[in-house]
């Protein structure tokens, strides 16, 4: 038979009180860590950009004048969870082909406003965009699909069934009351563990590049709206017929640039479904070690594939 010394019980309570008194200010300090300073390159990207207002909200965009004499415009739609800066490695190459090169940060991303609470939807993101060449990636693919649907009506993955969201994305989009806690606890040391698996083993971003990505997310407290933005995964399942249907019947040229190591759109399952659904679309398959971010992992291969498509008609 063991007897508990009342003094030890009191000491234990006092110990937990001391731990709590120490932990609370540390937690408060952690939750108020300011966003990282912008690197010179990211600061230059922001300062050279502009803002327009959409329904009272500020949308950041880059708009560069390129080759003289070309009437063509290309609009770049970037992916989750980063920003328009994803396109910086191919930006100059695009300006040598197009009269204007435009990239925007969707609402809730990059340097655009990130209201909360707010119902983020693909429909609203598509309404921000206007006849142009579209070059899209990940989240931007779905916005492009909504634009294609509207084109047909008027005259992060493409297919939800082959899309493989990461564990952290599943937790954030379906976490309920847990999601706001997770978004507040996110930090730079957790962020790379969630993002680098979608890059190839030999093409992962450097630490400075990861800091640039994280700085774009933390701008305007963007980490606090990630769970709301991730509802696009559920929206894609709900509106599959609306967004996949136009791909099969649209008459405008479509080209797909694919990194075969992409874990979000796994090979060969995704590619087989894509070719079956879009038999008229052309496809470029990059080197075996390229994954989900081809414009960052293999900018020259990506740019050559896109220019080959654009110059073919």
Secondary structure, DSSP 8 states (H G I E B T S, - for coil): -----HHHHHHHHHHHHHHHHHHHHHHHHHHT-------HHHHHHHHT-EEEEETTEEEEEEEEE-STT---EEEEE--SSS-GGGGHHHHHHHHTT-SEEEEE--TTSTTS---SS----HHHHHHH----EEEE-THHHHHHHHHHHHHHHH---S-TTTB---HHHHHHHH-THHHHHHHHH--HHHHHHHHGGGS-TTS---HHHHHHHHHHHHGGGGGGGHHHHTTHHHHHHHTHHHHHHHHHH--S--EEEE-TT-SSB-TTHHHHHHHHH-TT-EEEE--TT--S-HHHHSHHHHHHHHHHHHTT-
